């Protein structure tokens, strides 16, 4: 009997170690027009799943291009295969969000978030109860003349619930932690604030096994704006038992807290290191009195966060969040740590754009389900994304990001990118793609275009990561773009006479409103096109700045409409500069009064698609190993001009260059 017991224990230990990793069973996106994002997820008592977050839409008003957005709180119920059962939106104001949800004893759902409906521009904590079919039962607002938000809700042992968030309508500082306790019917029993003269917020709360309340979040100094993690424990009536602060040199924030089976406290968050240059995921464990037992930092890129965690049956800890993926974006990351904080397994999931996990749960079948959002599947806007992971004993490659199948936005130029013999250590590149604008309509596929061009710059042109200045969307502000090209800017500080420069821009451009001025302007994310001549980045000035740096060569690709600089061979001023800088080659995506059109079949701009295809080797002649400026241009123009006709448009790319036989790529 003893031998059988020992053998059984060994088998259990082996199974636990084998099941220390997971593989996707399915993934599903949910969404429509605008952005949709999930902030929370639960398994429902009937075995299905329910997530909540928000859905937003944007309207662009012409001619001033100013945009106005609104959002509704979103709830989606889906089955065990990821298929939607029902979807509901809630809210009457301009902006509503759900941040956390629980299921009540009778099968209703109670959600907490925020609304600005009838708040005079402020925001109220919002509590909503719906039935199993998603029909509204009641909703209550809590708040006064300030910003009040509900971020977390948790069940209590008396069938009631507790809510955590922040308020600046009451308390001590700029904002304080706000804890509210309710009975089963949603009647407020008590509410209390916690904080100092700083700004505080609670992002996660739970009831401990003994009935105490535990919550985490952050405190932010009003002087230096530094954030530290806070961890509180109170009794059932909200009376503080103890509080702790954890932090490093700059910003640290706690996102979720759980109580382990042995009564320890585990929380997930992030921390800033190296003077803010690096943000790492953080998991820390304390005893039941808040005394630190261990802390674990992880994340291979410079931007990471651990936002949700659960304890597994074998006392391992599963952590979900995101990690930066080059050139710009995030991948979902799931990590398994053992109970001592040692790394067991991790895996990234994502595509060519932004993908983030906001919540992680363990099902009654011991599967894991992640929910958040993706920009890599079906749409160039945010869609809710859910992934179900099953325990898997198959060895896995942890280093790679797994791109899940089905609806991934891919083109035939997006993968199998050739690696050439080019050594780009003396080449600097500035790559800019602006799809989302603050004051203008979307530039379709511009972000995708720049993302894939970045990959070609590395593989085909041989340029190392540190030599590429990449900007997209809200990162591509007027200030950040000017930093690249201004005297003593990013380019000039790295230049010498042996440096080659590559510039790629995808986005909007506009001519000067004065027809006597032959100039056109790149439009930054935060630039109003109406004021482009004052705030835009002038193409003539850009060329002159680069020319003054005296590079060995400069090659520029503009996937935008430059009707002003295309006129009369780009205008006298621009042509004069081109003659002056004879080592320059400039590719424009279209000629005078033409539109640079998107190519939906390939999820790229038409010009950029054939630019990439040419760089991939399609522009080479038979037995050729060197790609010249002229050969690349001939290939792009022939194909873009031909394909544009099938898109009911006219588009004829333009090349300005003196040395058109210059070699761009050697394969």
C-alpha positions as CSV (number, residue, x, y, z in Angstrom):
1,X,0.0,0.0,0.0
2,X,2.9,2.3,0.8
3,X,4.5,1.6,-2.6
4,X,1.3,2.4,-4.4
5,X,0.9,5.7,-2.5
6,X,4.5,6.7,-3.3
7,X,4.0,5.7,-6.9
8,X,0.8,7.8,-7.1
9,X,2.6,10.8,-5.6
10,X,5.3,10.5,-8.2
11,X,2.7,10.3,-11.0
12,X,0.9,13.4,-9.7
13,X,4.3,15.3,-9.5
14,X,5.1,14.3,-13.1
15,X,1.7,15.4,-14.4
16,X,2.0,18.7,-12.7
17,X,5.5,19.3,-14.2
18,X,4.3,18.2,-17.7
19,X,1.3,20.5,-17.6
20,X,3.5,23.5,-16.8
21,X,2.9,24.8,-20.3
22,X,-0.2,25.5,-22.5
23,X,-1.1,25.6,-26.1
24,X,-4.0,27.5,-27.8
25,X,-7.2,25.5,-28.5
26,X,-9.0,28.4,-30.1
27,X,-9.0,32.2,-30.4
28,X,-11.8,34.5,-31.3
29,X,-12.2,38.2,-32.1
30,X,-15.4,40.2,-31.3
31,X,-16.1,43.7,-32.6
32,X,-17.4,46.0,-35.3
33,X,-16.8,49.6,-36.3
34,X,-14.5,51.5,-34.0
35,X,-12.5,50.1,-31.1
36,X,-13.6,47.3,-28.8
37,X,-11.7,46.2,-25.8
38,X,-12.2,43.8,-22.9
39,X,-11.2,44.8,-19.4
40,X,-12.5,41.8,-17.5
41,X,-13.6,38.1,-17.9
42,X,-15.3,35.5,-15.8
43,X,-16.5,31.9,-16.3
44,X,-20.2,31.7,-15.8
45,X,-22.0,29.0,-13.7
46,X,-23.5,27.5,-16.9
47,X,-19.9,26.8,-18.2
48,X,-19.9,29.7,-20.7
49,X,-17.9,33.0,-20.4
50,X,-18.7,36.6,-20.0
51,X,-16.4,39.6,-20.7
52,X,-16.9,43.3,-20.3
53,X,-15.2,46.5,-21.5
54,X,-16.1,49.2,-23.9
55,X,-16.9,49.9,-27.6
56,X,-16.0,53.2,-29.1
57,X,-16.7,54.9,-32.4
58,X,-15.2,58.0,-34.0
59,X,-16.6,60.6,-36.4
60,X,-14.4,62.8,-38.5
61,X,-15.9,66.2,-39.4
62,X,-14.8,67.9,-42.5
63,X,-13.3,70.3,-43.4
64,X,-11.6,71.0,-40.1
65,X,-10.7,67.4,-39.4
66,X,-11.4,67.6,-35.7
67,X,-12.6,64.3,-34.3
68,X,-15.0,63.4,-31.6
69,X,-15.3,60.0,-30.0
70,X,-17.7,58.3,-27.7
71,X,-17.8,54.9,-26.0
72,X,-20.5,52.6,-24.7
73,X,-19.9,49.9,-22.0
74,X,-19.8,46.5,-23.7
75,X,-20.7,43.0,-22.4
76,X,-20.3,39.8,-24.5
77,X,-21.3,36.3,-23.6
78,X,-19.7,33.5,-25.5
79,X,-19.6,29.7,-25.3
80,X,-16.8,27.2,-24.6
81,X,-15.8,27.3,-28.3
82,X,-15.6,31.0,-28.4
83,X,-18.8,31.5,-30.4
84,X,-20.8,34.6,-29.4
85,X,-24.2,34.0,-27.5
86,X,-25.2,37.7,-27.1
87,X,-23.6,41.1,-27.1
88,X,-25.0,44.2,-25.3
89,X,-24.0,47.9,-25.0
90,X,-24.9,50.1,-22.1
91,X,-24.8,53.8,-21.4
92,X,-26.4,57.1,-22.2
93,X,-23.5,59.5,-21.8
94,X,-20.5,60.2,-24.1
95,X,-18.1,57.8,-22.4
96,X,-19.0,54.6,-20.4
97,X,-16.6,51.8,-19.4
98,X,-16.9,48.5,-17.6
99,X,-13.8,47.5,-15.7
100,X,-14.8,44.5,-13.6
101,X,-17.7,41.9,-13.3
102,X,-19.0,39.2,-10.9
103,X,-21.9,36.7,-11.2
104,X,-24.4,36.9,-8.4
105,X,-25.9,33.9,-6.6
106,X,-29.1,34.0,-8.8
107,X,-27.2,34.2,-12.1
108,X,-27.3,38.0,-12.6
109,X,-24.2,39.9,-13.4
110,X,-23.0,43.0,-11.5
111,X,-20.5,45.3,-13.3
112,X,-18.6,48.3,-12.2
113,X,-17.0,51.0,-14.2
114,X,-17.5,54.7,-14.9
115,X,-19.9,57.0,-16.8
116,X,-20.0,60.7,-17.6
117,X,-23.7,60.8,-18.1
118,X,-25.2,64.0,-16.5
119,X,-21.9,64.7,-14.7
120,X,-21.1,68.2,-16.1
121,X,-17.9,66.9,-17.6
122,X,-16.9,64.9,-14.7
123,X,-17.1,61.1,-14.2
124,X,-19.0,58.9,-11.7
125,X,-18.5,55.4,-10.4
126,X,-21.1,53.3,-12.2
127,X,-22.7,50.1,-10.8
128,X,-24.9,48.1,-13.2
129,X,-26.9,44.9,-12.7
130,X,-28.1,42.8,-15.6
131,X,-29.8,39.4,-15.9
132,X,-28.5,36.3,-17.5
133,X,-29.8,37.5,-20.9
134,X,-28.0,40.8,-20.6
135,X,-31.1,42.9,-19.9
136,X,-30.7,45.8,-17.5
137,X,-32.2,45.4,-14.0
138,X,-30.8,48.6,-12.4
139,X,-27.9,51.0,-12.5
140,X,-26.6,53.4,-9.8
141,X,-24.1,56.2,-9.9
142,X,-21.8,57.2,-7.1
143,X,-19.8,60.4,-7.0
144,X,-20.0,64.1,-6.6
145,X,-18.4,67.0,-8.4
146,X,-15.2,65.3,-9.5
147,X,-13.6,62.2,-11.2
148,X,-14.8,59.0,-9.6
149,X,-14.1,55.6,-11.0
150,X,-14.9,51.9,-10.2
151,X,-12.0,49.6,-11.2
152,X,-12.6,46.3,-9.4
153,X,-15.5,44.3,-7.9
154,X,-15.4,41.1,-5.8
155,X,-17.9,38.9,-4.1
156,X,-18.1,38.7,-0.3
157,X,-19.1,35.8,1.9
158,X,-22.4,37.4,2.9
159,X,-23.5,37.3,-0.8
160,X,-22.8,41.0,-1.1
161,X,-19.9,42.6,-2.9
162,X,-17.1,45.1,-2.5
163,X,-15.9,47.7,-5.0
164,X,-12.6,49.5,-5.3
165,X,-11.6,52.5,-7.3
166,X,-10.7,56.1,-6.8
167,X,-12.3,59.5,-6.1
168,X,-11.3,63.1,-6.0
169,X,-14.8,64.2,-4.8
170,X,-13.8,63.3,-1.2
171,X,-10.8,62.4,0.8
172,X,-7.4,64.0,1.3
173,X,-5.3,64.4,-1.8
174,X,-5.7,64.9,-5.5
175,X,-7.5,61.5,-5.5
176,X,-7.9,58.8,-2.9
177,X,-8.6,55.1,-2.9
178,X,-12.3,54.5,-2.6
179,X,-13.8,51.3,-1.2
180,X,-17.5,50.7,-1.1
181,X,-19.4,47.7,0.4
182,X,-22.8,46.6,-0.7
183,X,-25.3,44.0,0.3
184,X,-26.7,41.4,-2.1
185,X,-29.3,43.8,-3.5
186,X,-26.9,46.6,-4.2
187,X,-27.7,48.7,-1.1
188,X,-24.6,50.6,0.0
189,X,-23.5,49.5,3.5
190,X,-20.5,51.8,3.9
191,X,-17.8,53.6,1.9
192,X,-14.4,54.8,2.9
193,X,-11.4,56.6,1.4
194,X,-7.7,55.8,2.0
195,X,-4.9,58.1,1.1
196,X,-2.6,61.0,1.8
197,X,-1.9,64.3,0.1
198,X,-0.7,62.3,-2.9
199,X,-2.9,60.7,-5.6
200,X,-4.0,57.2,-4.8
201,X,-6.0,54.6,-6.7
202,X,-7.0,50.9,-6.1
203,X,-7.2,48.7,-9.1
204,X,-8.0,45.3,-7.5
205,X,-9.8,44.1,-4.3
206,X,-10.7,40.8,-2.8
207,X,-12.2,39.4,0.4
208,X,-9.7,37.2,2.2
209,X,-10.5,33.8,3.6
210,X,-10.9,35.2,7.1
211,X,-13.3,38.1,5.9
212,X,-10.6,40.8,5.8
213,X,-10.4,43.0,2.7
214,X,-7.1,43.3,0.6
215,X,-6.5,45.7,-2.2
216,X,-3.7,47.0,-4.3
217,X,-3.0,50.0,-6.7
218,X,-0.7,52.9,-6.6
219,X,0.2,56.1,-4.8
220,X,1.7,59.0,-6.8
221,X,3.6,61.9,-5.3
222,X,2.2,65.3,-6.1
223,X,5.8,66.6,-6.2
224,X,7.8,64.3,-8.5
225,X,4.8,62.3,-10.0
226,X,6.6,59.1,-9.0
227,X,4.2,56.1,-8.5
228,X,4.7,53.3,-5.9
229,X,2.7,50.2,-5.4
230,X,0.3,50.2,-2.4
231,X,-1.0,47.1,-0.6
232,X,-3.7,47.5,2.1
233,X,-5.4,45.1,4.5
234,X,-8.5,46.1,6.4
235,X,-11.1,44.3,8.5
236,X,-14.6,43.5,7.1
237,X,-15.8,47.1,8.0
238,X,-12.9,48.8,6.2
239,X,-10.8,49.6,9.3
240,X,-7.2,49.6,8.3
241,X,-5.1,46.8,9.7
242,X,-1.9,47.6,7.8
243,X,-0.6,49.1,4.6
244,X,2.7,48.6,2.6
245,X,4.4,50.5,-0.1
246,X,6.7,48.8,-2.7
247,X,8.7,50.7,-5.3
248,X,12.0,51.2,-7.1
249,X,13.6,54.3,-8.5
250,X,10.7,55.6,-10.6
251,X,7.2,54.3,-11.3
252,X,5.7,51.1,-10.0
253,X,2.0,50.1,-10.1
254,X,0.0,47.1,-8.8
255,X,-2.8,45.8,-11.1
256,X,-4.2,42.7,-9.5
257,X,-4.0,41.0,-6.1
258,X,-4.9,37.4,-5.1
259,X,-4.7,35.4,-1.9
260,X,-2.9,32.1,-2.2
261,X,-4.1,28.8,-0.7
262,X,-1.7,29.2,2.3
263,X,-2.9,32.8,3.0
264,X,0.1,34.6,1.3
265,X,-0.7,37.6,-0.9
266,X,0.5,37.8,-4.5
267,X,0.2,40.8,-6.8
268,X,1.0,41.6,-10.4
269,X,2.1,44.9,-11.8
270,X,5.1,46.6,-13.4
271,X,8.2,48.6,-12.4
272,X,10.4,51.2,-14.1
273,X,14.2,50.5,-14.2
274,X,17.3,52.2,-15.7
275,X,16.0,55.7,-15.1
276,X,12.7,54.9,-16.9
277,X,14.3,53.4,-20.0
278,X,12.9,50.0,-19.2
279,X,9.6,48.8,-17.8
280,X,9.5,45.3,-16.5
281,X,6.7,43.0,-15.4
282,X,6.6,42.5,-11.7
283,X,5.1,39.8,-9.5
284,X,5.7,39.9,-5.7
285,X,4.6,37.7,-2.8
286,X,4.1,38.7,0.8
287,X,3.0,36.9,3.9
288,X,-0.5,37.6,5.3
289,X,1.0,40.7,7.1
290,X,2.4,42.2,4.0
291,X,6.0,41.3,4.6
292,X,7.8,40.7,1.3
293,X,8.8,37.1,0.6
294,X,10.1,37.5,-2.9
295,X,9.7,39.6,-6.0
296,X,10.3,38.7,-9.7
297,X,11.0,41.0,-12.6
298,X,10.7,39.7,-16.2
299,X,10.4,41.0,-19.8
300,X,12.9,40.8,-22.7
301,X,11.9,44.1,-24.4
302,X,11.8,47.6,-23.0
303,X,8.1,47.7,-22.3
304,X,6.3,45.0,-20.3
305,X,3.5,44.7,-17.8
306,X,1.9,41.9,-15.7
307,X,-1.8,42.8,-15.4
308,X,-3.6,39.6,-14.2
309,X,-2.6,36.5,-12.3
310,X,-4.1,33.3,-10.9
311,X,-2.9,30.5,-8.7
312,X,-2.9,27.0,-10.3
313,X,-3.8,23.7,-8.6
314,X,-0.1,22.9,-8.1
315,X,0.5,26.3,-6.4
316,X,2.3,27.6,-9.6
317,X,1.3,31.2,-10.6
318,X,0.1,32.0,-14.1
319,X,0.6,35.6,-15.1
320,X,-0.8,37.4,-18.1
321,X,0.1,40.8,-19.6
322,X,2.0,42.1,-22.5
323,X,5.5,42.7,-23.8
324,X,6.8,45.0,-26.5
325,X,7.3,43.6,-30.0
326,X,9.5,45.3,-32.5
327,X,9.2,47.6,-34.3
328,X,6.4,49.0,-32.3
329,X,3.5,47.2,-30.6
330,X,2.8,44.6,-28.0
331,X,2.3,40.9,-27.9
332,X,0.3,39.1,-25.2
333,X,2.6,37.3,-22.8
334,X,1.7,34.5,-20.4
335,X,4.2,33.4,-17.9
336,X,4.2,30.5,-15.3
337,X,6.2,31.0,-12.1
338,X,6.5,28.4,-9.3
339,X,5.5,29.3,-5.8
340,X,9.0,30.6,-5.1
341,X,8.9,33.0,-8.1
342,X,11.2,30.9,-10.3
343,X,10.5,30.9,-14.0
344,X,8.8,27.7,-15.3
345,X,7.5,28.6,-18.8
346,X,6.3,31.6,-20.9
347,X,4.9,32.2,-24.3
348,X,4.0,35.2,-26.4
349,X,0.9,35.4,-28.7
350,X,0.3,38.1,-31.2
351,X,0.6,39.4,-34.7
352,X,2.1,42.3,-36.6
353,X,0.3,45.0,-34.6
354,X,-0.8,45.7,-31.0
355,X,-2.1,42.8,-28.9
356,X,-2.6,43.0,-25.1
357,X,-4.1,40.8,-22.4
358,X,-6.2,42.5,-19.8
359,X,-7.5,39.5,-17.8
360,X,-6.7,35.8,-17.2
361,X,-8.9,33.1,-15.6
362,X,-8.7,29.4,-14.9
363,X,-11.7,27.3,-15.9
364,X,-13.2,24.4,-14.0
365,X,-11.5,22.2,-16.6
366,X,-8.1,23.7,-15.7
367,X,-7.9,25.5,-19.0
368,X,-6.7,29.1,-19.1
369,X,-8.7,31.9,-20.9
370,X,-7.2,35.3,-21.8
371,X,-9.1,38.3,-22.9
372,X,-8.0,41.8,-24.0
373,X,-7.7,43.2,-27.5
374,X,-6.0,42.8,-30.8
375,X,-5.2,45.0,-33.8
376,X,-3.7,42.0,-35.7
377,X,-6.8,40.2,-36.7
378,X,-9.7,41.1,-39.1
379,X,-9.4,44.8,-38.6
380,X,-6.9,47.7,-38.3
381,X,-8.9,48.9,-35.3
382,X,-9.1,47.3,-31.9
383,X,-11.2,44.1,-31.5
384,X,-11.9,42.2,-28.4
385,X,-9.7,39.1,-28.4
386,X,-10.2,35.9,-26.4
387,X,-7.8,32.9,-26.3
388,X,-8.4,29.5,-24.7
389,X,-5.3,27.6,-23.7
390,X,-5.2,23.9,-22.8
391,X,-2.5,22.1,-20.7
392,X,0.0,20.7,-23.1
393,X,2.9,18.2,-22.6
394,X,4.5,18.9,-26.0
395,X,7.8,20.8,-25.7
396,X,7.5,24.3,-26.9
397,X,9.8,27.1,-28.2
398,X,9.5,29.8,-25.6
399,X,11.6,32.3,-27.6
400,X,9.2,32.8,-30.5
401,X,5.9,34.7,-30.6
402,X,3.2,32.4,-31.8
403,X,1.1,34.0,-34.6
404,X,-2.3,32.3,-34.4
405,X,-4.0,31.3,-37.6
406,X,-7.4,32.2,-39.2
407,X,-7.8,35.9,-39.5
408,X,-4.3,37.3,-39.1
409,X,-3.7,40.3,-41.3
410,X,-1.0,39.1,-43.6
411,X,0.1,39.8,-47.1
412,X,2.4,37.9,-49.4
413,X,5.1,40.5,-48.7
414,X,4.8,40.2,-44.9
415,X,6.6,36.9,-44.4
416,X,9.5,35.1,-46.0
417,X,11.4,38.3,-46.1
418,X,14.8,37.6,-47.6
419,X,18.1,38.2,-45.7
420,X,20.6,39.7,-48.1
421,X,24.4,40.3,-47.9
422,X,23.9,44.0,-47.1
423,X,25.8,45.3,-44.2
424,X,23.8,48.3,-42.9
425,X,26.0,49.2,-39.9
426,X,26.7,52.6,-41.6
427,X,23.1,53.1,-42.5
428,X,20.6,55.1,-40.5
429,X,16.8,54.8,-41.1
430,X,13.8,56.9,-40.1
431,X,10.6,54.9,-40.5
432,X,7.2,56.7,-39.9
433,X,3.7,55.3,-40.3
434,X,0.7,57.3,-39.1
435,X,-2.7,55.6,-39.5
436,X,-4.5,57.3,-36.7
437,X,-4.7,61.0,-36.5
438,X,-5.9,63.4,-33.9
439,X,-7.3,65.9,-36.3
440,X,-7.6,64.0,-39.6
441,X,-9.2,60.9,-41.1
442,X,-7.3,57.6,-41.0
443,X,-4.5,56.9,-43.5
444,X,-5.5,53.3,-44.3
445,X,-2.8,50.7,-43.7
446,X,-0.1,53.3,-42.9
447,X,0.9,51.7,-39.6
448,X,1.1,48.3,-41.2
449,X,3.1,49.7,-44.1
450,X,5.7,51.2,-41.7
451,X,5.8,48.1,-39.5
452,X,6.6,45.8,-42.5
453,X,9.1,48.3,-44.0
454,X,10.9,48.3,-40.7
455,X,11.3,44.5,-41.1
456,X,12.6,44.9,-44.6
457,X,15.1,47.6,-43.4
458,X,16.5,45.0,-41.0
459,X,16.5,42.0,-43.2
460,X,16.9,43.3,-46.8
461,X,19.0,46.4,-46.1
462,X,20.8,44.9,-43.1
463,X,20.2,47.9,-40.8
464,X,20.6,47.0,-37.1
465,X,17.7,47.9,-34.7
466,X,19.6,50.7,-32.9
467,X,20.1,52.5,-36.3
468,X,16.3,52.7,-36.9
469,X,14.2,55.5,-35.6
470,X,10.6,54.2,-35.7
471,X,7.5,56.2,-35.0
472,X,3.8,55.3,-35.5
473,X,0.5,56.8,-34.7
474,X,0.4,58.7,-31.4
475,X,4.2,58.3,-31.1
476,X,4.7,60.2,-34.4
477,X,4.1,63.7,-33.0
478,X,5.4,66.9,-34.5
479,X,8.0,67.1,-31.8
480,X,9.2,63.5,-32.2
481,X,9.4,63.8,-36.0
482,X,11.4,67.0,-35.7
483,X,13.8,65.3,-33.3
484,X,14.8,63.0,-36.1
485,X,15.6,65.6,-38.7
486,X,16.5,68.8,-36.9
487,X,20.1,70.0,-36.6
488,X,21.7,68.2,-33.7
489,X,18.8,65.7,-33.8
490,X,18.7,61.9,-33.9
491,X,20.2,61.7,-37.4
492,X,22.8,64.4,-37.2
493,X,24.2,63.1,-33.9
494,X,24.9,59.7,-35.5
495,X,26.1,60.9,-38.9
496,X,29.5,61.0,-40.6
497,X,30.6,61.2,-44.2
498,X,30.2,57.4,-44.7
499,X,26.6,57.2,-43.5
500,X,23.8,56.3,-45.8
501,X,20.2,57.5,-44.9
502,X,16.9,55.7,-45.6
503,X,13.7,57.6,-45.0
504,X,10.2,56.0,-45.2
505,X,7.0,57.9,-44.5
506,X,3.4,56.6,-44.8
507,X,0.6,58.9,-43.8
508,X,-1.1,62.2,-44.8
509,X,0.5,65.1,-46.6
510,X,-0.9,68.4,-47.8
511,X,0.2,71.2,-50.1
512,X,0.6,74.8,-49.0
513,X,-2.7,76.6,-49.3
514,X,-0.8,79.4,-51.1
515,X,-0.5,78.2,-54.7
516,X,2.6,80.4,-55.2
517,X,4.5,78.4,-52.6
518,X,5.7,75.1,-54.0
519,X,5.8,73.2,-50.7
520,X,4.0,70.3,-49.1
521,X,4.0,69.1,-45.5
522,X,4.1,65.8,-43.7
523,X,1.2,65.7,-41.2
524,X,2.2,64.5,-37.8
525,X,-0.3,62.7,-35.6
526,X,-1.0,65.8,-33.5
527,X,-1.0,68.3,-36.4
528,X,-4.2,69.9,-37.7
529,X,-3.9,69.9,-41.6
530,X,-5.6,73.3,-41.7
531,X,-2.5,74.8,-40.0
532,X,0.1,72.6,-41.9
533,X,2.1,75.5,-43.2
534,X,2.7,76.6,-39.6
535,X,3.0,73.2,-37.9
536,X,3.7,70.6,-40.6
537,X,7.1,69.2,-41.6
538,X,8.0,70.8,-44.9
539,X,9.4,68.5,-47.6
540,X,11.8,71.1,-48.8
541,X,13.1,71.8,-45.3
542,X,13.4,68.1,-44.6
543,X,15.5,67.6,-47.8
544,X,17.7,70.6,-46.9
545,X,18.3,69.4,-43.3
546,X,19.3,66.0,-44.5
547,X,21.5,67.5,-47.2
548,X,23.3,69.7,-44.7
549,X,24.2,66.6,-42.8
550,X,26.3,65.5,-45.9
551,X,25.4,61.8,-46.0
552,X,27.1,59.5,-48.4
553,X,23.7,58.9,-49.9
554,X,20.0,59.4,-49.0
555,X,17.0,57.4,-50.3
556,X,13.5,58.6,-49.4
557,X,10.2,56.9,-49.9
558,X,7.0,58.9,-49.5
559,X,3.7,56.9,-49.5
560,X,1.6,60.1,-49.5
561,X,0.0,62.6,-51.9
562,X,2.5,65.4,-52.7
563,X,0.6,67.2,-55.4
564,X,2.5,70.4,-54.7
565,X,6.0,69.1,-55.0
566,X,5.1,66.8,-57.9
567,X,4.0,69.8,-60.1
568,X,6.5,70.7,-62.8
569,X,9.0,68.1,-61.7
570,X,8.4,68.8,-58.1
571,X,8.7,72.6,-58.4
572,X,11.7,74.8,-59.0
573,X,12.8,75.0,-55.4
574,X,12.7,71.3,-54.8
575,X,14.3,70.5,-58.1
576,X,17.2,72.8,-57.3
577,X,17.8,71.0,-54.1
578,X,17.7,67.7,-55.9
579,X,20.4,68.9,-58.3
580,X,22.4,70.3,-55.4
581,X,22.2,67.0,-53.5
582,X,23.1,64.6,-56.4
583,X,23.4,61.6,-54.1
584,X,19.7,61.7,-53.2
585,X,16.9,59.5,-54.6
586,X,13.3,60.3,-53.8
587,X,10.4,58.1,-54.5
588,X,6.9,59.6,-54.5
589,X,3.9,57.4,-54.5
590,X,1.9,59.4,-57.0
591,X,2.1,62.3,-59.4
592,X,0.3,65.6,-59.7
593,X,-3.3,65.6,-58.4
594,X,-3.4,61.9,-58.0
595,X,-4.4,59.9,-54.9
596,X,-2.2,57.4,-53.2
597,X,-4.7,54.6,-52.7
598,X,-4.9,51.6,-50.3
599,X,-4.7,48.1,-51.6
600,X,-7.2,46.2,-49.4
601,X,-6.5,42.8,-50.9
602,X,-3.0,43.0,-49.5
603,X,-3.6,45.2,-46.4
604,X,-1.0,47.7,-47.6
605,X,-0.9,51.0,-49.5
606,X,-0.6,50.2,-53.2
607,X,2.7,52.0,-53.5
608,X,4.2,50.4,-50.4
609,X,3.0,46.9,-51.4
610,X,5.0,47.0,-54.7
611,X,7.9,48.8,-53.0
612,X,8.2,45.8,-50.6
613,X,7.6,43.3,-53.4
614,X,10.4,44.9,-55.4
615,X,12.7,44.8,-52.4
616,X,11.8,41.2,-51.9
617,X,13.5,40.5,-55.3
618,X,10.7,40.8,-57.8
619,X,12.3,43.9,-59.4
620,X,15.5,42.1,-60.3
621,X,16.1,41.0,-63.9
622,X,17.1,37.5,-64.8
623,X,20.4,36.5,-63.1
624,X,20.7,39.9,-61.5
625,X,22.0,40.2,-58.0
626,X,22.0,44.0,-57.6
627,X,18.9,46.2,-57.5
628,X,19.3,49.7,-58.7
629,X,17.2,52.8,-58.1
630,X,16.0,52.8,-61.6
631,X,15.1,49.1,-61.7
632,X,13.1,49.4,-58.4
633,X,11.3,52.5,-59.7
634,X,10.5,50.8,-63.1
635,X,9.0,47.8,-61.3
636,X,7.0,50.0,-58.8
637,X,5.6,52.4,-61.4
638,X,4.6,49.7,-63.9
639,X,2.7,47.6,-61.3
640,X,1.1,50.5,-59.4
641,X,-0.1,52.2,-62.5
642,X,-1.6,48.9,-63.8
643,X,-3.2,47.8,-60.5
644,X,-4.6,51.3,-59.8
645,X,-7.0,50.9,-62.7
646,X,-8.6,47.9,-61.1
647,X,-9.1,50.0,-58.0
648,X,-10.9,52.7,-60.1
649,X,-8.1,55.1,-59.6
650,X,-5.1,56.7,-61.3
651,X,-1.7,56.5,-59.5
652,X,1.7,56.9,-61.2
653,X,4.7,56.9,-58.8
654,X,7.4,59.5,-59.4
655,X,11.2,59.3,-59.0
656,X,13.6,62.2,-58.6
657,X,17.2,61.1,-58.7
658,X,20.4,62.1,-60.5
659,X,22.3,58.8,-60.1
660,X,19.5,56.4,-61.1
661,X,21.9,53.5,-61.5
662,X,22.9,53.6,-57.8
663,X,22.7,50.1,-56.2
664,X,20.2,49.9,-53.4
665,X,20.4,46.3,-52.5
666,X,22.8,43.5,-53.3
667,X,21.3,40.0,-52.9
